[in-house]
């Protein structure tokens, strides 16, 4: 018996594609309402999900720290 693929559907190439090329970790985060609204607006303006917006904002922050 073949091992069960944990991502995708029965047909080859079907199912939702991974967003990242590395393992992910699910976390709960509590935002102040003012920050939530800003991130939500950023996501809406860029036609991306809230989660993707958070990742982009954090990546940009760390890239700025590197200089």
C-alpha positions in Angstrom: 0.0 0.0 0.0 1.4 3.4 -1.0 1.7 6.1 1.6 -1.1 8.6 1.6 -0.3 12.0 0.3 -1.3 14.6 2.8 -1.7 17.4 0.3 -3.9 17.4 -2.8 -6.5 15.2 -4.3 -6.8 11.8 -5.9 -5.8 12.9 -9.4 -2.2 13.9 -10.0 -1.8 17.7 -9.8 -5.2 18.2 -8.2 -5.9 19.9 -4.9 -4.7 23.1 -3.3 -1.1 24.0 -3.9 1.2 24.8 -1.1 1.8 28.5 -0.5 5.4 28.1 0.8 8.4 25.9 -0.1 9.0 25.0 3.5 7.1 23.5 6.5 4.6 25.8 8.1 3.3 26.2 11.7 -0.3 27.2 12.6 -0.4 29.9 15.3 -3.1 32.0 16.9 -2.3 35.7 17.1 -4.2 38.4 18.8 -4.0 41.9 17.1 -5.0 45.3 18.4 -8.0 46.3 16.3 -6.1 49.2 14.8 -3.3 46.9 13.5 -5.9 44.3 12.3 -7.7 46.9 10.2 -4.4 48.1 8.6 -3.3 44.5 7.8 -6.8 43.7 6.5 -6.7 46.8 4.2 -3.3 45.8 3.0 -4.6 42.3 2.1 -7.6 43.8 0.4 -5.6 46.3 -1.6 -3.2 43.5 -2.8 -5.9 40.9 -3.4 -4.3 38.4 -1.0 -5.4 36.6 2.1 -4.9 38.1 5.6 -2.4 35.3 6.4 -0.3 36.0 3.3 -0.4 39.7 4.1 0.9 39.0 7.6 3.7 36.9 6.2 4.7 39.6 3.7 4.7 42.3 6.3 6.9 40.3 8.6 9.3 39.3 5.8 9.6 43.0 4.8 10.3 43.9 8.4 13.1 41.4 8.8 14.5 42.4 5.4 14.7 46.0 6.5 16.5 44.9 9.7 19.2 43.2 7.6 19.7 46.5 5.9 
